[in-house]
Amino acid sequence: GESVGLHLPTLSVQEGDNSIINCAYSNSASDYFIWYKQESGKGPQFIIDIRSNMDKRQGQRVTVLLNKTVKHLSLQIAATQPGDSAVYFCATLLANAGGTSYGKLTFGQGTILTVHP
Amino acid sequence: DTEVTQTPKHLVMGMTNKKSLKCEQHMGHRAMYWYKQKAKKPPELMFVYSYEKLSINESVPSRFSPECPNSSLLNLHLHALQPEDSALYLCASSQVPLNTEAFFGQGTRLTVV
C-alpha cells in the first residue's frame, strides 16, 4: 500500500533561521506532492504543492524540493517565524484513484516545528 | 468566504447515543470530505462526496453514516460508537475534479464514553 513517512518527528529552530522539513514517500505513482500545516486546534492548511514532473517550486518564504530518484520531498522555510510553529504534514495525491474524478489525498506522519523567539 | 464551518466544536456522547456532525462551506466546492484524526497522527480519509454523491467509502464501519443534502452541506451521522472512535473529525472541501488544495474546518472533537 501507499505510505508517506517523515525522517524526524520534531524540529526546533531559532526565529530567523531557515527550516528544512523532510519526507520520504513510497508510491512513485503519485501525481502531486503537497505540504500542509496544522496549528494547534485547527484543521490542516495548504502551504504549497509540486507536480510529479517538477523538482522545485517556490512560494512566499517556502520552497518545496522533490527528488524522485530517492523518493524524497522537503519543505524549506526561510526566515522562520514563531507563527510558523505547527505540525507539518507531507501528503501525496493520486489524480485518479479508483477511476473516479477526485484526488485521493494521503497524509504522512507529520513533523512538529517549534520556533523559539 | 474561504471557510469550512463545523459544528459542534466538541461532542461527548454515550455508546448508545445518536448524534450528527455538521459541515458547511460556501466556496462553491463540489467535493467534500470527512477525515478522522487521532492524537499526534495524520488525518485519515473516511468518505468523499463528489457532486453530492458518495464517491469513496474507505471501509468505514456502518456506525458512521455520511450524508450530503446539498452542495454546501455535509453531515456525519453517528450511532452506537465505541470509545476507540474518539478523535478529531475534520471536514474538508475542494474543487473538482482534481485539486491539491483542500480547505479544512477546525474539526469536531468527539469523545465517546
Chai-1 contact restraints between the chains, C-beta under 6 A:
chainA,res_idxA,chainB,res_idxB,connection_type,confidence,min_distance_angstrom,max_distance_angstrom,comment,restraint_id
A,Y32,B,T100,contact,1.0,0.0,6.0,A-B,restraint_1
A,I34,B,T100,contact,1.0,0.0,6.0,A-B,restraint_2
A,K42,B,Q106,contact,1.0,0.0,6.0,A-B,restraint_3
A,G43,B,L90,contact,1.0,0.0,6.0,A-B,restraint_4
A,G43,B,F104,contact,1.0,0.0,6.0,A-B,restraint_5
A,G43,B,G105,contact,1.0,0.0,6.0,A-B,restraint_6
A,G43,B,Q106,contact,1.0,0.0,6.0,A-B,restraint_7
A,G43,B,G107,contact,1.0,0.0,6.0,A-B,restraint_8
A,P44,B,F104,contact,1.0,0.0,6.0,A-B,restraint_9
A,F46,B,E101,contact,1.0,0.0,6.0,A-B,restraint_10
A,D49,B,T100,contact,1.0,0.0,6.0,A-B,restraint_11
A,F89,B,P42,contact,1.0,0.0,6.0,A-B,restraint_12
A,L93,B,T100,contact,1.0,0.0,6.0,A-B,restraint_13
A,A95,B,L98,contact,1.0,0.0,6.0,A-B,restraint_14
A,T100,B,S55,contact,1.0,0.0,6.0,A-B,restraint_15
A,S101,B,P97,contact,1.0,0.0,6.0,A-B,restraint_16
A,Y102,B,A31,contact,1.0,0.0,6.0,A-B,restraint_17
A,Y102,B,V48,contact,1.0,0.0,6.0,A-B,restraint_18
A,Y102,B,S50,contact,1.0,0.0,6.0,A-B,restraint_19
A,Y102,B,S55,contact,1.0,0.0,6.0,A-B,restraint_20
A,G103,B,L98,contact,1.0,0.0,6.0,A-B,restraint_21
A,F107,B,P42,contact,1.0,0.0,6.0,A-B,restraint_22
A,F107,B,P43,contact,1.0,0.0,6.0,A-B,restraint_23
A,Q109,B,P42,contact,1.0,0.0,6.0,A-B,restraint_24
A,G110,B,P42,contact,1.0,0.0,6.0,A-B,restraint_25
